[in-house]
Amino acid sequence: MTSQQQLQHLYWRAGFGPRPQDVKAGSSPRKVWHQLLQNSQVFEPLTGPAPPPNEPQLVMSAAPAAGTPQSSMITTPDQTQRQGMIPAAGGAAQMQAGSVGQMRRRELTPAQRKQRNLEIRSAFYAMNTGWLNRMATSPAQLREKLTFFWHGHFACRVRQPEAALQLNNTIRRLALGKFSELLLAVSQEAAMLQFLNNQQNRKQRPNENFAREVMELFTLGRGHYTEQDVKEAARAFTGWGADAQNRFVFRAKLHDDGPKTFLGHTGNFGGEDILRIILEQPQTAEFITTKLYRFFVNDTPNPAHIKLLAQEFYKSQYNISGLLERIFLADWFYAAPNVGTRIKSPVELLAGMKRTFGVQLADDRPLVVFQKALGQTLFQPPNVAGWPGGRSWIDSSSLLYRLQLPSVLFKNAEFRVALKDDENDIAPQLSRADRTFQQSVQTTVKLAPVRELLAQTPAPQQAAQLADFVLQTPIRPDSLALVQTAAASAPDESRLRTLVTALLSLPEYQLM
C-alpha cells in the first residue's frame, strides 16, 4: 500500500474523505492523525435556523406534468423571511417566540396543529442539512465523525427539535473524551429520557425500558445481565426526568430509595450508581471497543485485536481518543482486509462527495430527500438500536439511487424517487404522489483542486490516477476503459467533470 493510499484510508475512516490537497501535500499517517486530533480539540455547537411561518412540507406535491417548469417541491414561498435559531444553554435551539410551536398541543386548532408539524419538520431539516454541510467542510473531521458514530450508538428519535439538537451537542462536546462522562451526560438528556420512557419511571410503578436499553445497547450487550438486573436498575433510575426547558431533574418523591441488588452489588443505589457499576465491568469496555472497531475498521472484528484494545481502553478509564489512536496507528489498520471493504453509509456517501469535490447545492433541502431514499436520515434513526449498517445499506433500489447521485450532483440530472411511507414521520400515510420527488438539483462543484492534482499527469493516464484517488479499491480494467471512453467523448470544457462523474458512478465508489 502506497503512502497516498494509507492517507486516503485514514481520511475516510477518521473523517468524511480526503480532498485533493490533503493527499497532494504528502505526509504520514501518524502526522495526519495528530493533525486530525488537533483540529478537533475545540467544541463548536451545532445550530440551525428556526422555521419561518407557513413553511411547506418537504414532499407535499406530485411530480410536475411533462412540459411544465420544474419547481422545487421543498422551496419556501419567501425564503428571505428565514430567521436564525436562538442558541440556548447547552447549545440547544429554541423556536421563535410567537410560533405555534410555543403553544400546548391541546390548545391548538387542527390548522394550528398542522402548522406546528410543519415548523417541527422544517427545524429538523435545517438541523439535518446544517450538520451534513459541517461534515463536508469542517476541519474538525474527527469530532464530526465521532459525533456521527455516537449518534447511531445512542440512537434517539423525538419530535422536539430543541431536545434532539441539545442531545446532539452533548454528544458532540464529549465525543472524544471519557466514555464514562459521555454515558452519564447522554443518560441525563431530556431527549433520551423521553424516548426511552423514563419520564414514566417511578417508585412502585417502574418502567424498565430505559434501564434495559442502557445495558443492552449502550454498555454491556445482550446476555451480560439478568432480567432481575433490569428490574433493579429500573428502580434505581426512578425519579430521573427533565423539565420543560429540557434540563435534567431528579424528582426525589418519585425515586425508589429502597435497597437494590444489581450485577452482584447491593445498596441503596441511584442512577449514577448503576452507571458506575456498569463501567466497572470489563465487558463494557469490550462491547464499546467492538462497536468502534466495526465502525472504523471492519464489520468483522478480529478477536485478538479486540481483546488488547479493550484491555487498554478499560485501563485508561475509557479514554476514547486514546483508543482511536491505538486503532488508527496500528499496522493492521492499513492491512488489505481493512481497506476498501466497508460500504459507505448514505450520510458518509453524501458528505464524502461534498467534501472531496466541494459540492454545494443551491437549495440544500434535497439532501434530506437523498437520505430518505438511501435509508439513513440524520436525527431520525429507525429505532433505539440505530441503523444496522453493513450490507443492509445496499438493495436493488438503494443501489440504483446511489449510482445516480453523481449525475444528479455533478451534471444536474433529474432525480426521481417515491419515498417510502414512514409511520414515524410527522405526516405519515401520504399518497404516493405526495411522497414523490422529481426534479433536477442545481449545484456548483470545485474541480480546480482536482485539476492541480492531475496537472503533471499526461492525459491518457489521468483516468487511472484519478481512480487511485477517488476509489479505495483497485479499478477493474473494463471499468477503467468505460471511464476513459466516456471522458474522451465529452467536450474539452466538461471532460474532467465527466471523468469524475463516471468514476463516482462505479460500484467501487460505494466502498471505503
Solvent accessible surface area in square Angstrom, and as a share of the most:
residue,aa,sasa,rsa
1,M,107,0.48
2,T,81,0.47
3,S,61,0.40
4,Q,60,0.27
5,Q,70,0.31
6,Q,49,0.22
7,L,2,0.01
8,Q,2,0.01
9,H,0,0.00
10,L,0,0.00
11,Y,26,0.10
12,W,5,0.02
13,R,1,0.00
14,A,0,0.00
15,G,2,0.02
16,F,1,0.00
17,G,1,0.01
18,P,3,0.02
19,R,81,0.30
20,P,3,0.02
21,Q,85,0.38
22,D,17,0.09
23,V,11,0.06
24,K,115,0.49
25,A,84,0.65
26,G,50,0.48
27,S,45,0.29
28,S,40,0.26
29,P,23,0.14
30,R,136,0.50
31,K,142,0.60
32,V,10,0.06
33,W,0,0.00
34,H,82,0.37
35,Q,97,0.43
36,L,8,0.04
37,L,33,0.17
38,Q,118,0.53
39,N,58,0.30
40,S,0,0.00
41,Q,100,0.44
42,V,117,0.67
43,F,62,0.26
44,E,110,0.49
45,P,50,0.31
46,L,4,0.02
47,T,60,0.35
48,G,8,0.08
49,P,39,0.24
50,A,1,0.01
51,P,12,0.08
52,P,8,0.05
53,P,87,0.55
54,N,109,0.56
55,E,6,0.03
56,P,50,0.32
57,Q,15,0.07
58,L,4,0.02
59,V,6,0.04
60,M,65,0.29
61,S,50,0.33
62,A,52,0.41
63,A,26,0.20
64,P,40,0.25
65,A,72,0.56
66,A,110,0.85
67,G,89,0.85
68,T,64,0.37
69,P,119,0.75
70,Q,85,0.38
71,S,79,0.51
72,S,35,0.23
73,M,23,0.10
74,I,3,0.02
75,T,55,0.32
76,T,8,0.05
77,P,120,0.76
78,D,57,0.30
79,Q,80,0.36
80,T,123,0.72
81,Q,96,0.43
82,R,77,0.28
83,Q,103,0.46
84,G,50,0.48
85,M,18,0.08
86,I,88,0.44
87,P,90,0.57
88,A,29,0.22
89,A,92,0.71
90,G,56,0.53
91,G,11,0.11
92,A,4,0.03
93,A,0,0.00
94,Q,85,0.38
95,M,10,0.04
96,Q,44,0.20
97,A,94,0.73
98,G,79,0.76
99,S,22,0.14
100,V,21,0.12
101,G,18,0.17
102,Q,102,0.45
103,M,66,0.30
104,R,147,0.54
105,R,113,0.41
106,R,186,0.68
107,E,97,0.44
108,L,11,0.06
109,T,69,0.40
110,P,109,0.68
111,A,76,0.59
112,Q,56,0.25
113,R,72,0.26
114,K,118,0.50
115,Q,35,0.16
116,R,50,0.18
117,N,27,0.14
118,L,21,0.10
119,E,7,0.03
120,I,11,0.06
121,R,13,0.05
122,S,5,0.03
123,A,0,0.00
124,F,12,0.05
125,Y,12,0.05
126,A,13,0.10
127,M,0,0.00
128,N,2,0.01
129,T,10,0.06
130,G,27,0.26
131,W,0,0.00
132,L,0,0.00
133,N,40,0.21
134,R,42,0.15
135,M,0,0.00
136,A,5,0.04
137,T,98,0.57
138,S,16,0.10
139,P,91,0.57
140,A,14,0.11
141,Q,4,0.02
142,L,0,0.00
143,R,18,0.07
144,E,3,0.01
145,K,1,0.00
146,L,0,0.00
147,T,0,0.00
148,F,8,0.03
149,F,12,0.05
150,W,0,0.00
151,H,13,0.06
152,G,18,0.18
153,H,5,0.02
154,F,2,0.01
155,A,0,0.00
156,C,14,0.08
157,R,42,0.15
158,V,15,0.09
159,R,95,0.35
160,Q,72,0.32
161,P,2,0.01
162,E,33,0.15
163,A,3,0.02
164,A,11,0.08
165,L,0,0.00
166,Q,22,0.10
167,L,11,0.05
168,N,3,0.01
169,N,1,0.00
170,T,9,0.05
171,I,2,0.01
172,R,1,0.00
173,R,117,0.43
174,L,25,0.13
175,A,0,0.00
176,L,17,0.09
177,G,32,0.31
178,K,59,0.25
179,F,0,0.00
180,S,36,0.23
181,E,97,0.44
182,L,0,0.00
183,L,1,0.00
184,L,65,0.32
185,A,22,0.17
186,V,1,0.00
187,S,2,0.01
188,Q,39,0.17
189,E,15,0.07
190,A,6,0.05
191,A,0,0.00
192,M,0,0.00
193,L,0,0.00
194,Q,74,0.33
195,F,50,0.21
196,L,4,0.02
197,N,56,0.28
198,N,1,0.01
199,Q,58,0.26
200,Q,100,0.44
201,N,3,0.02
202,R,71,0.26
203,K,91,0.39
204,Q,170,0.76
205,R,166,0.61
206,P,64,0.40
207,N,44,0.23
208,E,47,0.21
209,N,48,0.25
210,F,0,0.00
211,A,1,0.01
212,R,64,0.23
213,E,22,0.10
214,V,1,0.01
215,M,1,0.00
216,E,26,0.12
217,L,35,0.17
218,F,1,0.01
219,T,0,0.00
220,L,2,0.01
221,G,5,0.05
222,R,188,0.69
223,G,66,0.64
224,H,89,0.40
225,Y,32,0.12
226,T,79,0.46
227,E,95,0.43
228,Q,102,0.45
229,D,14,0.07
230,V,0,0.00
231,K,93,0.39
232,E,18,0.08
233,A,1,0.00
234,A,0,0.00
235,R,54,0.20
236,A,0,0.00
237,F,1,0.00
238,T,1,0.00
239,G,3,0.03
240,W,6,0.02
241,G,0,0.00
242,A,8,0.06
243,D,39,0.20
244,A,95,0.73
245,Q,108,0.48
246,N,29,0.15
247,R,140,0.51
248,F,62,0.26
249,V,42,0.24
250,F,100,0.42
251,R,92,0.34
252,A,70,0.54
253,K,176,0.75
254,L,51,0.25
255,H,22,0.10
256,D,26,0.13
257,D,100,0.52
258,G,18,0.17
259,P,101,0.64
260,K,2,0.01
261,T,66,0.38
262,F,0,0.00
263,L,40,0.20
264,G,75,0.72
265,H,77,0.35
266,T,95,0.55
267,G,20,0.19
268,N,100,0.51
269,F,18,0.08
270,G,16,0.15
271,G,0,0.00
272,E,88,0.39
273,D,41,0.21
274,I,0,0.00
275,L,6,0.03
276,R,112,0.41
277,I,0,0.00
278,I,0,0.00
279,L,24,0.12
280,E,73,0.33
281,Q,44,0.20
282,P,86,0.54
283,Q,44,0.19
284,T,0,0.00
285,A,1,0.01
286,E,81,0.36
287,F,40,0.17
288,I,0,0.00
289,T,0,0.00
290,T,30,0.18
291,K,61,0.26
292,L,0,0.00
293,Y,4,0.01
294,R,111,0.41
295,F,35,0.14
296,F,1,0.00
297,V,0,0.00
298,N,27,0.14
299,D,58,0.30
300,T,103,0.60
301,P,30,0.19
302,N,57,0.29
303,P,109,0.69
304,A,64,0.50
305,H,34,0.15
306,I,10,0.05
307,K,129,0.54
308,L,115,0.57
309,L,11,0.05
310,A,9,0.07
311,Q,80,0.36
312,E,63,0.28
313,F,0,0.00
314,Y,79,0.30
315,K,147,0.62
316,S,33,0.22
317,Q,127,0.57
318,Y,10,0.04
319,N,51,0.26
320,I,0,0.00
321,S,23,0.15
322,G,23,0.22
323,L,0,0.00
324,L,0,0.00
325,E,55,0.25
326,R,93,0.34
327,I,0,0.00
328,F,0,0.00
329,L,38,0.19
330,A,17,0.13
331,D,132,0.69
332,W,59,0.21
333,F,0,0.00
334,Y,22,0.09
335,A,39,0.30
336,A,84,0.65
337,P,88,0.56
338,N,12,0.06
339,V,20,0.11
340,G,3,0.03
341,T,63,0.36
342,R,19,0.07
343,I,24,0.12
344,K,1,0.00
345,S,4,0.03
346,P,0,0.00
347,V,0,0.00
348,E,1,0.00
349,L,1,0.01
350,L,0,0.00
351,A,0,0.00
352,G,0,0.00
353,M,1,0.01
354,K,9,0.04
355,R,16,0.06
356,T,11,0.07
357,F,2,0.01
358,G,21,0.20
359,V,2,0.01
360,Q,100,0.44
361,L,17,0.08
362,A,90,0.70
363,D,32,0.17
364,D,41,0.21
365,R,26,0.10
366,P,3,0.02
367,L,0,0.00
368,V,0,0.00
369,V,0,0.00
370,F,1,0.00
371,Q,0,0.00
372,K,46,0.20
373,A,18,0.14
374,L,6,0.03
375,G,46,0.45
376,Q,6,0.03
377,T,12,0.07
378,L,2,0.01
379,F,7,0.03
380,Q,31,0.14
381,P,0,0.00
382,P,59,0.37
383,N,78,0.40
384,V,27,0.16
385,A,60,0.46
386,G,4,0.04
387,W,37,0.13
388,P,113,0.71
389,G,18,0.17
390,G,21,0.20
391,R,207,0.76
392,S,65,0.42
393,W,18,0.06
394,I,53,0.27
395,D,72,0.37
396,S,103,0.67
397,S,53,0.34
398,S,6,0.04
399,L,57,0.28
400,L,97,0.48
401,Y,36,0.14
402,R,1,0.00
403,L,48,0.24
404,Q,65,0.29
405,L,1,0.00
406,P,1,0.01
407,S,38,0.24
408,V,1,0.00
409,L,0,0.00
410,F,2,0.01
411,K,95,0.40
412,N,56,0.29
413,A,36,0.28
414,E,81,0.36
415,F,1,0.00
416,R,126,0.46
417,V,5,0.03
418,A,21,0.16
419,L,15,0.08
420,K,168,0.71
421,D,73,0.38
422,D,48,0.25
423,E,150,0.67
424,N,82,0.42
425,D,28,0.15
426,I,32,0.16
427,A,20,0.16
428,P,56,0.35
429,Q,155,0.69
430,L,39,0.20
431,S,62,0.40
432,R,155,0.56
433,A,49,0.38
434,D,43,0.22
435,R,42,0.15
436,T,7,0.04
437,F,0,0.00
438,Q,37,0.16
439,Q,14,0.06
440,S,36,0.23
441,V,4,0.02
442,Q,104,0.46
443,T,23,0.13
444,T,89,0.52
445,V,21,0.12
446,K,119,0.50
447,L,12,0.06
448,A,57,0.44
449,P,40,0.25
450,V,0,0.00
451,R,127,0.46
452,E,100,0.45
453,L,20,0.10
454,L,4,0.02
455,A,67,0.52
456,Q,170,0.76
457,T,26,0.15
458,P,84,0.53
459,A,79,0.62
460,P,94,0.59
461,Q,93,0.41
462,Q,50,0.22
463,A,6,0.05
464,A,37,0.29
465,Q,55,0.25
466,L,0,0.00
467,A,3,0.02
468,D,80,0.41
469,F,2,0.01
470,V,7,0.04
471,L,6,0.03
472,Q,18,0.08
473,T,29,0.17
474,P,124,0.78
475,I,31,0.16
476,R,118,0.43
477,P,114,0.72
478,D,85,0.44
479,S,4,0.02
480,L,35,0.18
481,A,51,0.40
482,L,128,0.64
483,V,2,0.01
484,Q,69,0.31
485,T,90,0.53
486,A,38,0.29
487,A,10,0.08
488,A,73,0.56
489,S,93,0.60
490,A,13,0.10
491,P,78,0.49
492,D,110,0.57
493,E,145,0.65
494,S,35,0.22
495,R,99,0.36
496,L,24,0.12
497,R,76,0.28
498,T,13,0.08
499,L,9,0.04
500,V,0,0.00
501,T,8,0.05
502,A,22,0.17
503,L,0,0.00
504,L,0,0.00
505,S,32,0.21
506,L,21,0.10
507,P,69,0.43
508,E,13,0.06
509,Y,5,0.02
510,Q,7,0.03
511,L,52,0.26
512,M,0,0.00
